[in-house]
Amino acid sequence: MPTAEQIRAAVEPLLAQGRGTLRSIECAADGRVEIAVALSPAGAAIQDELAKLVYKTAGSVAGVTDVALEFDELTPEPVAPPQSGVPGHPPLQDALAGVQNVICVGSGKGGVGKSTLTANLGAALAAEGKRTGVLDADVWGYSIPRMFGLGNERPQVSGERKILPPVVAGIKIMSIGFFLEEDAAVVWRGPMLHKALQQFLEDVAWGELDYLLVDLPPGTGDVSMSIAQFLPRARFLIVTTPQPTAQKVARRAAEMATKTDLELCGVIENMSHFTTPSGERFDIFGSGGGQELADELELPLLGQVPLTMPLRAQSDAGVPLVSVAPDDPAAVAIREAARSLIALSPIALPMMQVAPAGASGLSLPMA
């Protein structure tokens, strides 16, 4: 008769890399084994593959005659209200202790080029010498891996059991796309999304970063709420197009950020205009919407990014435009927006030594 310890020793390695945990193991006298596994989002993404491995591995243990397997979901930890910070997640704070600025890039609606801007802003910040990471939190519409020329190769795991994010041109990148078959659809409920985001923040070796850009899904749903709860010190960058419809919907995203105590830091107007090779300009999506939104919210307009064919082409090619064609009008506008973002970021001032009593003047900053 097999023992629970034998089954556990065989099956637990299959659940490494944060894929899940064993709920229970029951062994019958006739050799039948019943196994219950709670899957994390990373494990749920490869549930069929894991099931085959568990059946095969447990079935190979001496004395096992049959294997019954049951999957369920890991229950996420309760999340504290945004206004109270993240007392329910002290490890999360530790995991991001080396990240100076977290910028959530969001929009009220899809199709405004938010992910394209996130990828290019990341490249622009890196070009300015900033240590940068990009987290693809658009779980349903993940596209960041493709924009950086990455496939769905699963990341490595460090000796400390931290996921090592792939690095492209010095930019650390993480996405659910690395844990799915290429272009697979994600069909998850709120708790699974919540847990996935927690893992991407807590279990990834982000290390020392000046900026972590978080590409949010459009709208004001579960993902945006979870990010606000996990990262109460993050700031919210709004992307809109000039047209009034997009502007009004973007206003709702700003309202969501305000209600969850995320600080608004600025607006970027994408698809601002199109200029033909002969120099003729067309305001395809109207004009002035980005500035109107910025004025309404009392925020700076960080940039107006024009429509250019290379911006679209380089996104499809998997190389950010600012990395290969920095003089393209869209690249110039994005680089200016990145510099404006840097100018808005808090700067840690050097510590001053306190002069002894009776001494005159101030001492020099500590090295």
Secondary structure, DSSP 8 states (H G I E B T S, - for coil): ---HHHHHHHHGGGGTTTTEEEEEEEE-TTSEEEEEEEE-HHHHTTHHHHHHHHHHHHHTSTT--EEEEEEEE--------GGG-STT-HHHHHHTTTEEEEEEEE-SSSSS-HHHHHHHHHHHHHHTT--EEEEE--STT--HHHHTT--S----B-TTS-B---EETTEEEEEGGGGSSTT------HHHHHHHHHHHHHSB---SEEEEEEE--SSSSHHHHHHHHH-TT-EEEEEE-SSHHHHHHHHHHHHHHHHTT-EEEEEEEEEEEEE-TTS-EE-TT-SSHHHHHHHHHT--EEEEEEE-HHHHHHHHHTS-HHHH-TTSHHHHHHHHHHHHHHHHS------B----TT--S---B--
